[in-house]
Every structure is written in structure tokens, then in C-alpha cells.
């Protein structure tokens, strides 16, 4: 097994490739990666550095990634993985599931020494906006990491995997027993055998095309007719006619619109970025469009300890205590803290205002740049 990160990214049957093969047996990884992979790698590195040094506010983080890194940090905190006394938390961990040429690198592993279940925790963070999500318990990629983690911690009774969708600000987790992972290993071995034997007639266009070399080269027999059809066919169903369509017709349109939306989304993102850049240089640089700034994400304006102390003192002054508000024993995002204060105080207007006033002096307000068509 290779040891350097560049080589590790290219294991022939690595976890991310297996996840794509589970979508389409014809998937071929693009050796040049993609813009999504590049951003994902940037976030992995930033989050890893934050966790390794027990602090995210002092790290140099790309402006576009700050919100995602903050969310990843929040979840790790709520899982009890952050803190000077927290031992055995390893970021960027090489795991070998015992599948030939199938090693991969998990974002984080930890021995779950807080619980009594003797589980290993494996974390995987995802960036970007996925059309679909399978959940941690159905993810081929996470099952593969879990098998590798069990080999790395043979004394464990099982593995808890946590998937964090950073841009969508949600996370899911699942626990696998040793027996379940034995079944998953058989499934993965069968998947590799099916992929090796797959014929073009078995390829299925979908989300995996976004990362597939066959799509990039335009050589995929499954994708080409869909793209050609989409280019010529402007008879997309009107929303009002959807109810009268049968399931087969809906499946047909879903399939080719999903394929087309991948390239549309990519071009649209690039166009929006270029329009913002030009409008920043010249307000009339893109006729009919404008950019403006609006309130963005809020961040805590002081150290975690001081913020927690303020929130606790607010709760104490309003008849609460740590026991009455256990969710504030670790720091969450300002929006989440405000929600919890409202849940504690009551949902009426006065309580909401009181919660907003309690949070306001503790945060700094970010800004985000918005592109808009002029009316
Ligand atoms: S481009 Fe073709 S082979 Fe690649 S994932 Fe899409 S359908 Fe499968």
C-alpha cells in the first residue's frame, strides 16, 4: 500500500470509486480530478488542520470555505471530538479494508472512549450540493471505510460512521456491527467483480457522470443519446402536465434532465462567478445585472468559553441552568444557539426578541455577495 497522499487518492478500487460504481458500473475516475474535488480537498485540509490544532478561528481558511469549515467544526464539537483532553482523534487516516488495491483515506477516525459500546468512529465530510443522499447506513463509501476501521481497531465491537454534508449543514450517522461489515465486504467484492465484467449496455446515467472520464471525453454510450436528445428536444413537460404522465415517462425525463442539469449547473456557476468578477470591476460591465452585498452568516465574536459563559449567565437570569439547557454545554452556531434559546424561553414574539437580543452582542455579522437581474 502506498504511503503518500497523492498515490492514495488513486487506489484502483478506493472507497469513492466504489461509491460511483454503485451508481454506474461503467464509471471511470478522471485522473485530473475536478473543481469539486479540488474544493473538497481544500476543505479536508482546513478541517484536518483545525481539529489537529484544536481551534478553527486561527487557521487560514479560504473565504468560500469558512461556513463549511465552521459547520464541520460544530458537528465535531457536538460529537465530543474536539478538546485538549480528547485523545486518539486522527485526521486523514489511511484505512485498508482488505480488498486488493482498495485502500482509502478517511477524513477522521477516533476511538469512541466516551461511550460504553466500544465503537470506532469514522467521519466523512462532503462538500457541494448533492441532488440525492443515501444516508450513512447505505453509503458504499462509508461501509468501505468502516471495514478498514475495524481492521485498524480489531478490538472494536463495531463502527459508527458519521457523514457530514458541510454545505447543506446536516449530518447522519449509522452504526455497523462486525457481522454487518462482513456482509458489506462481500457486497463490495461482488461490486468490483460486476464492474470488471460490465458491458456498455449496463451503464446508467446519473450523478456519477459528473466525475466520470467517459462523460468528459464524450465517449459514454449511455450519456450521448441523452445529451443529443436534450439538445434537440425542447418539449420538456410543463409542470401542469406532470400529473397525467405515467411513471415510465417521469423516469425517462428524470434521467435525461439529471444528465443535462450536470453540465448546465457547471456552466451556470462559472458564468455567475465571471459576472460577479466583472461587475466588481465595473458596475455596468454586465448589462442588466447587478451585484450587491447582504447580511451573511453570523460568527461568534469571542472565545468559545466566553460565549458559553454569557449564554449560561443569560439562561440563569431567565430561570434556567445547565441542567435545564444541556444543549448549551458545547458551543453551536449562533443560529442554532438562538433556536435553542427560543425553545427554552418560548416561541412567542417577546421571547424571540429576547433571544435575538441575547445573541446580538456575541456575534459578528458576515456579508455575502449576491448577483441579481435588474428589474
Ligand atoms: S458517463 Fe457513462 S459510464 Fe460514466 S458514469 Fe455516466 S453513464 Fe456511467
Boltz pocket constraint, residues with backbone or C-beta under 6 A from the ligand:
constraints:
  - pocket:
      binder: B
      contacts: [[A, 24], [A, 25], [A, 26], [A, 27], [A, 28], [A, 203], [A, 204], [A, 205], [A, 206], [A, 208], [A, 209], [A, 212], [A, 213], [A, 214], [A, 215], [A, 220], [A, 221], [A, 222], [A, 223]]
      max_distance: 6.0
